[in-house]
Amino acid sequence: MTDEDGAAAPGRSNEAAQHFLGAVHNFGSVNQQAGGVQINFSIMQNFAAAATQESVPRDTPVLLSVTARQKLEYLTQCISQWTDGVEIGQVPEGLRRRILTQFEDLLVLAGKGEHIGSADAEQLPAALEDLWRRLVIKLPEAVSLGRGVAEVFNGIGDYPRALEVVRRVVQHRGVPTSDDLLTIGVIQMDLSRIEDSAHIFEIALSGVDRDNYIVYPSDPYRRAEQAYSLRQFRELWLPGYHGHARQVIRAARRLRRYGDATGMPRHLVGAIYHQLGWAYLELGIRSRNRRQVEAASIAFKEAERRAGDSVNPHAHIAQYRAMSVFESGRTVNNLWSKTDESFVGWSEPFQAHKYFNTGLRLSKIGQTYSALDQFEQALALWSAHPYPKGSADALLEIAKCYADLGDLFSLRNSFKAVLAAENIVESMKLGRPTGLVPLRQSLADRLGATASDQEHLLELARADLPKLFAARTE
């Protein structure tokens, strides 16, 4: 329950937070310390004198055209100077506003990938989290900025860390917002926890403040946009994870018409085209249907056009995958070069997508050993940064490579990989990748594998990938 100012009502916050957190998986001990992360750049400004001011002087410099890492160090120094010796909640109003707006601007820069290409691409999110924690100590209202920190972690593929940060936001605030639910639902989905994600989206979409423990946006337009995003995840992304391509296509058409008719932002409608493209591509690959693959390519291009500045490497991957199904030659090679270049500087979880798609490219031209190396690198990263769906796809491609080699040793490795992929898909209730079942049956016949043999190979796979299988069962 909230009062008229939107603050959590006394006596309800702890109960609300506990009720909400019970619906969120506890991923165990995730390292939350920045570990002394240091980003060594010259301090851009010295605002020590401002700590005693009631407001920021008119001639205070405003930072423009700086990178996220520069602004991070600038803010780290300023926050230390501004708040040194100041009691909790007693930071002067002018400084309070400046700190909060500068930190929010920093999150926007980081979210746009301004740190990409720098040596601290992996360190920046952890340093952001450390700075946010220090800020909340003196400015309790800064707690909501933690969700932006979580989204930066999520953007680089560190899903468990992202989830833990959002959980801390809810614990600090004492009551969840529908924005928190949206963020957590997306993270759960990225972790392939489809049922948990669906449950969170349903709670947020219900629009019913059960026992008054969820805070929704007061602005009706933002609330409508949020509901539109939630519907996309529920009706497009989740069925896509289950492999229900035709269901995705039907829902995408409805959501696209609704978005255009109601004036939803371009990037939100663009996200629909992206999912529509993947659905068409899945159907086209299954049936070798050129028209569906071409429809996928058109949808991907429209998604990129509407995304504008928010395009990331996934957009290039999508277009390359669609074009390379039936085409080859210079045009496809040029598109691959563009895709490859788009990954420069991105974090390890993103690089796994590059390795995976490089493997597909090499496998298609018969370079089996090179393809196998790329798939195994992708699997290693998706195991270290658990992404079960990607891991299952990589395991299936590894199985195909080993099966093509044909010797007994390779066939056993192939069967081990395909059993592991199937186990992940079934336990996470994901859609079965195309070709998994026929390959499994073929290998079982060729090896004459008994049920005991299969269980032994699966145990070997679990031993090879302990972190992946642990994440799957948490």
Wavefront OBJ file of the C-alpha trace (Angstrom):
o trace
v 0.000 0.000 0.000
v 1.273 3.501 -0.738
v 0.433 6.904 0.672
v -0.519 9.867 -1.496
v 3.138 10.576 -2.341
v 3.724 7.007 -3.504
v 5.820 6.031 -0.485
v 5.446 2.612 1.043
v 2.923 2.654 3.869
v 4.255 1.717 7.317
v 3.628 -1.837 8.365
v 3.146 -3.111 4.825
v 6.602 -2.782 3.286
v 8.356 -5.743 4.913
v 5.388 -8.030 4.358
v 5.086 -6.868 0.755
v 8.768 -7.365 0.036
v 8.777 -10.837 1.548
v 5.656 -11.805 -0.376
v 7.182 -10.610 -3.624
v 10.659 -12.027 -3.082
v 9.145 -15.411 -2.442
v 8.214 -15.520 -6.126
v 11.801 -14.820 -7.190
v 14.422 -17.558 -7.342
v 17.382 -17.223 -5.024
v 20.395 -18.003 -7.152
v 22.646 -18.684 -4.207
v 25.773 -16.756 -3.401
v 26.432 -14.337 -6.226
v 29.468 -12.169 -5.672
v 28.120 -8.683 -5.182
v 31.319 -6.852 -4.327
v 33.046 -4.719 -6.895
v 36.287 -6.254 -5.697
v 38.169 -2.999 -5.666
v 37.428 -2.244 -9.295
v 39.471 0.729 -10.348
v 39.067 2.725 -13.546
v 42.075 4.984 -13.858
v 41.266 8.226 -15.606
v 42.116 11.778 -14.635
v 39.450 13.347 -12.452
v 37.472 15.661 -14.688
v 36.178 18.099 -12.103
v 36.744 18.943 -8.462
v 33.534 19.886 -6.684
v 34.812 19.741 -3.122
v 33.583 23.236 -2.376
v 30.091 22.322 -3.491
v 29.619 20.015 -0.513
v 28.794 22.999 1.682
v 26.482 24.682 -0.823
v 22.717 24.522 -0.577
v 22.516 24.445 -4.360
v 24.872 23.945 -7.266
v 26.540 27.226 -8.344
v 25.474 28.626 -11.685
v 28.954 28.291 -13.119
v 29.202 24.583 -12.256
v 30.479 22.782 -15.387
v 28.078 20.381 -17.071
v 29.614 17.290 -18.623
v 28.783 16.790 -22.279
v 30.009 14.255 -24.838
v 31.840 12.059 -22.367
v 32.003 8.281 -22.223
v 30.372 6.230 -19.503
v 33.690 5.295 -17.955
v 34.766 8.966 -17.723
v 31.480 9.972 -16.154
v 31.746 7.025 -13.747
v 35.048 8.251 -12.339
v 33.788 11.808 -12.278
v 30.712 10.801 -10.285
v 32.692 8.528 -7.971
v 34.906 11.426 -6.970
v 32.055 13.916 -6.732
v 29.877 11.651 -4.611
v 32.749 11.087 -2.214
v 33.337 14.827 -1.922
v 29.702 15.863 -1.839
v 28.593 13.393 0.794
v 31.690 13.114 3.009
v 30.601 13.717 6.565
v 26.987 14.337 5.610
v 24.326 12.498 7.574
v 21.940 10.106 5.835
v 19.236 12.048 4.029
v 20.897 15.424 4.776
v 22.567 16.090 1.425
v 21.610 19.644 0.299
v 18.742 19.686 -2.169
v 20.675 21.144 -5.108
v 23.441 18.587 -4.759
v 20.908 15.815 -4.299
v 19.262 16.621 -7.632
v 22.594 16.952 -9.423
v 23.902 13.623 -8.146
v 20.743 11.727 -9.028
v 20.424 13.198 -12.517
v 24.110 12.645 -13.295
v 23.912 9.027 -12.166
v 20.786 8.492 -14.232
v 22.585 9.959 -17.247
v 25.485 7.605 -16.588
v 23.131 4.618 -16.691
v 21.766 5.818 -20.033
v 25.293 6.018 -21.434
v 26.180 2.561 -20.129
v 22.919 1.127 -21.438
v 23.713 2.424 -24.911
v 27.045 0.603 -24.870
v 29.259 3.669 -24.435
v 31.767 1.462 -22.609
v 32.061 -0.875 -25.579
v 35.533 -1.077 -27.015
v 37.213 0.054 -23.811
v 39.475 -2.053 -21.668
v 36.974 -1.942 -18.800
v 33.980 -3.394 -20.671
v 33.678 -6.116 -18.025
v 34.523 -3.859 -15.075
v 32.126 -0.993 -15.675
v 28.908 -2.751 -14.544
v 30.516 -3.919 -11.296
v 31.859 -0.415 -10.662
v 28.387 1.010 -11.342
v 26.924 -1.336 -8.765
v 29.557 -0.356 -6.209
v 28.877 3.338 -6.797
v 25.113 2.803 -6.508
v 25.532 1.039 -3.155
v 27.598 3.906 -1.804
v 25.084 6.428 -3.098
v 22.088 4.714 -1.460
v 23.753 5.005 1.947
v 23.494 8.810 1.842
v 20.599 9.222 -0.595
v 17.963 6.560 0.162
v 15.802 7.732 -2.754
v 18.547 6.573 -5.134
v 17.470 2.978 -4.584
v 15.384 2.878 -7.782
v 18.511 3.605 -9.830
v 19.609 0.086 -8.968
v 17.185 -1.248 -11.551
v 19.166 0.610 -14.199
v 22.342 -1.002 -12.876
v 20.661 -4.394 -13.176
v 19.696 -3.653 -16.767
v 23.348 -2.895 -17.578
v 24.308 -6.307 -16.169
v 21.491 -7.905 -18.121
v 22.637 -6.148 -21.283
v 26.064 -7.789 -21.085
v 24.577 -11.197 -20.306
v 25.381 -11.403 -16.586
v 21.848 -12.509 -15.725
v 22.393 -13.871 -12.189
v 24.120 -10.632 -11.137
v 21.330 -8.580 -12.710
v 18.686 -10.529 -10.805
v 20.521 -10.134 -7.526
v 20.747 -6.345 -7.967
v 16.993 -6.046 -8.602
v 16.281 -8.166 -5.549
v 18.384 -5.743 -3.531
v 16.389 -2.840 -4.957
v 13.153 -4.424 -3.736
v 14.662 -5.206 -0.348
v 15.863 -1.610 0.065
v 12.580 -0.078 -1.043
v 10.404 -2.548 0.836
v 7.790 -2.757 -1.919
v 8.110 -3.869 -5.577
v 7.063 -1.764 -8.540
v 5.705 -3.099 -11.802
v 9.004 -1.930 -13.351
v 10.792 -4.306 -10.976
v 8.494 -7.123 -12.091
v 9.162 -6.417 -15.747
v 12.924 -6.399 -15.214
v 12.902 -9.594 -13.155
v 10.614 -11.356 -15.626
v 12.989 -10.560 -18.486
v 16.008 -11.769 -16.501
v 14.238 -15.004 -15.590
v 13.416 -15.471 -19.272
v 17.040 -14.889 -20.275
v 17.991 -17.567 -17.753
v 15.504 -19.879 -19.530
v 13.344 -20.041 -16.413
v 10.227 -19.821 -18.534
v 7.593 -20.770 -15.952
v 8.964 -18.314 -13.393
v 9.093 -15.593 -16.029
v 5.505 -16.277 -17.122
v 4.344 -16.101 -13.508
v 6.009 -12.717 -12.987
v 4.561 -11.285 -16.216
v 1.078 -12.476 -15.270
v 1.307 -10.776 -11.880
v 2.393 -7.507 -13.481
v -0.218 -7.693 -16.241
v -3.076 -8.494 -13.925
v -3.430 -4.822 -13.091
v -4.778 -5.938 -9.748
v -2.858 -4.690 -6.735
v -3.145 -7.842 -4.714
v -3.045 -6.791 -1.074
v -1.552 -3.494 -2.311
v 1.991 -4.754 -2.627
v 2.774 -3.629 -6.205
v 3.268 -0.010 -7.283
v 2.276 0.825 -10.873
v 3.233 3.946 -12.898
v 0.994 6.913 -12.167
v 1.285 8.213 -15.734
v -1.380 6.417 -17.835
v 0.706 6.602 -21.020
v 3.750 5.005 -19.412
v 1.537 2.392 -17.820
v 0.065 1.574 -21.264
v 3.563 1.268 -22.781
v 4.655 -0.979 -19.941
v 1.611 -3.210 -20.412
v 2.434 -3.392 -24.130
v 5.979 -4.553 -23.348
v 4.688 -7.124 -20.876
v 2.265 -8.493 -23.470
v 5.100 -8.832 -25.965
v 7.164 -10.901 -23.580
v 4.198 -13.036 -22.565
v 2.760 -13.584 -26.058
v 5.886 -13.552 -28.262
v 9.064 -14.319 -26.357
v 7.798 -17.056 -24.062
v 5.999 -19.043 -26.831
v 9.161 -18.573 -28.904
v 11.218 -20.272 -26.198
v 8.759 -23.153 -26.327
v 9.171 -23.381 -30.119
v 5.587 -22.327 -30.946
v 6.420 -20.346 -34.080
v 2.914 -20.165 -35.548
v 1.510 -18.935 -32.248
v 4.163 -16.203 -32.231
v 3.227 -15.122 -35.770
v -0.473 -14.807 -34.896
v 0.244 -12.844 -31.732
v 2.771 -10.610 -33.496
v 0.201 -9.544 -36.053
v -2.270 -8.593 -33.319
v 0.300 -6.697 -31.282
v 1.694 -4.915 -34.324
v -1.741 -3.656 -35.362
v -2.476 -2.538 -31.817
v 0.886 -0.771 -31.497
v 0.512 1.121 -34.768
v -3.103 2.067 -34.010
v -2.342 3.384 -30.526
v 0.909 5.174 -31.356
v 3.253 2.997 -29.340
v 6.953 4.000 -29.558
v 8.809 2.808 -32.660
v 11.304 0.683 -30.754
v 8.522 -1.240 -28.973
v 6.800 -2.069 -32.259
v 10.208 -2.863 -33.755
v 10.760 -5.529 -31.113
v 7.658 -7.297 -32.439
v 9.160 -7.469 -35.921
v 12.309 -9.033 -34.464
v 10.354 -11.867 -32.848
v 8.184 -12.218 -35.941
v 11.328 -12.660 -38.009
v 12.665 -15.445 -35.822
v 9.332 -17.259 -35.986
v 9.280 -17.094 -39.797
v 12.923 -18.179 -39.917
v 12.284 -21.202 -37.689
v 9.400 -22.330 -39.904
v 11.395 -21.667 -43.055
v 14.366 -23.718 -41.890
v 12.174 -26.604 -40.745
v 10.357 -26.870 -44.079
v 13.032 -25.416 -46.385
v 10.467 -22.802 -47.391
v 12.122 -19.884 -49.184
v 9.106 -17.569 -48.867
v 9.081 -17.873 -45.086
v 12.817 -17.207 -44.914
v 12.356 -14.133 -47.104
v 9.537 -12.984 -44.806
v 11.947 -13.360 -41.896
v 14.537 -11.213 -43.645
v 11.966 -8.473 -44.306
v 10.843 -8.530 -40.665
v 14.421 -8.299 -39.387
v 15.138 -5.287 -41.601
v 12.006 -3.537 -40.360
v 12.971 -4.309 -36.756
v 16.404 -2.748 -37.290
v 14.893 0.301 -38.999
v 12.548 0.938 -36.092
v 15.187 0.245 -33.453
v 17.309 3.202 -34.551
v 20.235 3.807 -32.208
v 19.350 0.842 -29.975
v 20.483 -1.764 -32.534
v 22.835 -4.392 -31.079
v 24.696 -7.394 -32.584
v 21.581 -9.579 -32.369
v 20.028 -7.553 -35.186
v 22.986 -8.301 -37.468
v 22.960 -11.980 -36.487
v 19.283 -12.225 -37.362
v 19.736 -10.751 -40.833
v 22.785 -12.914 -41.529
v 21.018 -16.099 -40.427
v 18.050 -15.358 -42.674
v 20.130 -14.491 -45.727
v 22.542 -17.426 -45.363
v 19.845 -20.127 -45.427
v 19.566 -20.155 -49.213
v 22.185 -17.630 -50.338
v 25.980 -17.565 -50.514
v 28.684 -15.491 -52.135
v 29.799 -11.900 -51.733
v 26.562 -10.465 -50.343
v 26.391 -13.010 -47.538
v 30.129 -12.662 -46.857
v 29.809 -8.888 -46.581
v 26.896 -9.249 -44.194
v 28.907 -11.679 -42.091
v 31.805 -9.191 -41.930
v 29.385 -6.551 -40.665
v 28.022 -9.008 -38.100
v 31.503 -10.008 -36.964
v 32.602 -6.394 -36.533
v 29.514 -5.553 -34.474
v 30.759 -7.798 -31.638
v 34.011 -5.903 -31.075
v 34.347 -4.944 -27.421
v 31.196 -6.682 -26.183
v 31.329 -8.849 -23.074
v 31.896 -12.605 -22.908
v 28.219 -13.663 -22.872
v 27.692 -11.656 -26.073
v 30.831 -13.145 -27.640
v 29.278 -16.591 -27.194
v 26.698 -15.662 -29.841
v 29.521 -14.733 -32.180
v 31.290 -18.068 -31.634
v 28.045 -19.960 -32.143
v 27.211 -18.259 -35.421
v 30.798 -18.561 -36.629
v 30.459 -22.289 -35.987
v 27.272 -22.443 -38.068
v 29.068 -20.640 -40.896
v 32.077 -22.983 -40.809
v 29.932 -26.096 -40.503
v 27.968 -25.119 -43.595
v 31.125 -24.997 -45.716
v 32.430 -28.319 -44.365
v 35.095 -27.112 -41.916
v 33.934 -29.491 -39.199
v 36.877 -29.273 -36.825
v 36.954 -25.479 -36.953
v 33.198 -25.341 -36.434
v 33.484 -27.704 -33.470
v 36.047 -25.411 -31.869
v 33.710 -22.411 -32.221
v 30.705 -24.270 -30.784
v 32.761 -25.464 -27.823
v 33.925 -21.914 -27.111
v 30.307 -20.756 -27.178
v 29.294 -23.584 -24.843
v 32.107 -22.742 -22.425
v 30.924 -19.137 -22.149
v 27.250 -20.054 -21.855
v 28.192 -22.501 -19.113
v 30.280 -19.937 -17.243
v 27.504 -17.344 -17.670
v 24.527 -19.722 -17.542
v 22.250 -19.449 -20.562
v 20.540 -22.854 -20.840
v 18.819 -22.278 -24.182
v 22.055 -21.222 -25.862
v 23.880 -24.125 -24.229
v 21.330 -26.615 -25.576
v 21.687 -25.169 -29.089
v 25.490 -25.329 -28.863
v 25.402 -28.927 -27.578
v 23.191 -29.963 -30.492
v 25.590 -28.418 -33.016
v 28.535 -30.107 -31.277
v 26.656 -33.389 -31.540
v 26.122 -32.837 -35.271
v 29.817 -32.140 -35.826
v 30.921 -35.263 -33.975
v 28.296 -37.344 -35.769
v 29.658 -36.159 -39.119
v 33.160 -37.334 -38.170
v 31.763 -40.856 -37.872
v 34.374 -42.750 -35.825
v 33.331 -44.560 -32.664
v 34.972 -42.066 -30.320
v 33.249 -39.157 -32.078
v 29.885 -40.955 -32.088
v 30.059 -41.420 -28.330
v 30.892 -37.719 -27.893
v 28.016 -36.875 -30.201
v 25.580 -38.983 -28.215
v 26.790 -37.461 -24.932
v 26.219 -33.963 -26.297
v 22.760 -34.675 -27.715
v 21.649 -36.338 -24.451
v 22.816 -33.284 -22.507
v 20.956 -30.968 -24.894
v 17.785 -33.009 -24.589
v 18.042 -33.086 -20.807
v 18.350 -29.287 -20.618
v 15.479 -28.741 -23.048
v 13.156 -31.086 -21.165
v 14.010 -29.871 -17.666
v 13.660 -26.193 -18.664
v 10.547 -26.924 -20.773
v 12.048 -25.293 -23.850
v 11.141 -25.993 -27.443
v 13.123 -28.862 -28.961
v 15.691 -27.580 -31.472
v 15.111 -28.815 -35.018
v 16.903 -32.120 -35.598
v 17.464 -33.091 -31.971
v 15.118 -36.104 -31.811
v 16.142 -37.683 -35.165
v 19.829 -37.338 -34.295
v 19.334 -38.874 -30.874
v 17.493 -41.869 -32.337
v 20.067 -42.323 -35.084
v 22.965 -42.300 -32.638
v 21.229 -44.718 -30.272
v 20.776 -47.152 -33.164
v 24.331 -46.781 -34.474
v 25.866 -47.293 -31.043
v 23.381 -49.892 -29.835
v 23.161 -47.843 -26.648
v 21.179 -49.243 -23.733
v 19.359 -47.133 -21.166
v 22.283 -47.704 -18.802
v 24.735 -46.486 -21.452
v 22.694 -43.355 -21.989
v 22.529 -42.551 -18.294
v 26.293 -43.023 -18.005
v 26.957 -40.627 -20.895
v 24.579 -38.075 -19.393
v 26.423 -38.262 -16.076
v 29.680 -37.591 -17.935
v 28.063 -34.526 -19.528
v 26.954 -33.255 -16.118
v 30.508 -33.668 -14.838
v 31.864 -31.725 -17.831
v 29.423 -28.829 -17.327
v 28.813 -28.588 -13.564
v 27.923 -24.874 -13.471
v 25.425 -25.166 -16.316
v 23.589 -28.097 -14.777
v 23.700 -26.482 -11.339
v 22.101 -23.309 -12.735
v 19.468 -25.440 -14.431
v 18.289 -26.954 -11.143
v 18.483 -23.931 -8.805
l 1 2 3 4 5 6 7 8 9 10 11 12 13 14 15 16 17 18 19 20 21 22 23 24 25 26 27 28 29 30 31 32 33 34 35 36 37 38 39 40 41 42 43 44 45 46 47 48 49 50 51 52 53 54 55 56 57 58 59 60 61 62 63 64 65 66 67 68 69 70 71 72 73 74 75 76 77 78 79 80 81 82 83 84 85 86 87 88 89 90 91 92 93 94 95 96 97 98 99 100 101 102 103 104 105 106 107 108 109 110 111 112 113 114 115 116 117 118 119 120 121 122 123 124 125 126 127 128 129 130 131 132 133 134 135 136 137 138 139 140 141 142 143 144 145 146 147 148 149 150 151 152 153 154 155 156 157 158 159 160 161 162 163 164 165 166 167 168 169 170 171 172 173 174 175 176 177 178 179 180 181 182 183 184 185 186 187 188 189 190 191 192 193 194 195 196 197 198 199 200 201 202 203 204 205 206 207 208 209 210 211 212 213 214 215 216 217 218 219 220 221 222 223 224 225 226 227 228 229 230 231 232 233 234 235 236 237 238 239 240 241 242 243 244 245 246 247 248 249 250 251 252 253 254 255 256 257 258 259 260 261 262 263 264 265 266 267 268 269 270 271 272 273 274 275 276 277 278 279 280 281 282 283 284 285 286 287 288 289 290 291 292 293 294 295 296 297 298 299 300 301 302 303 304 305 306 307 308 309 310 311 312 313 314 315 316 317 318 319 320 321 322 323 324 325 326 327 328 329 330 331 332 333 334 335 336 337 338 339 340 341 342 343 344 345 346 347 348 349 350 351 352 353 354 355 356 357 358 359 360 361 362 363 364 365 366 367 368 369 370 371 372 373 374 375 376 377 378 379 380 381 382 383 384 385 386 387 388 389 390 391 392 393 394 395 396 397 398 399 400 401 402 403 404 405 406 407 408 409 410 411 412 413 414 415 416 417 418 419 420 421 422 423 424 425 426 427 428 429 430 431 432 433 434 435 436 437 438 439 440 441 442 443 444 445 446 447 448 449 450 451 452 453 454 455 456 457 458 459 460 461 462 463 464 465 466 467 468 469 470 471 472 473 474
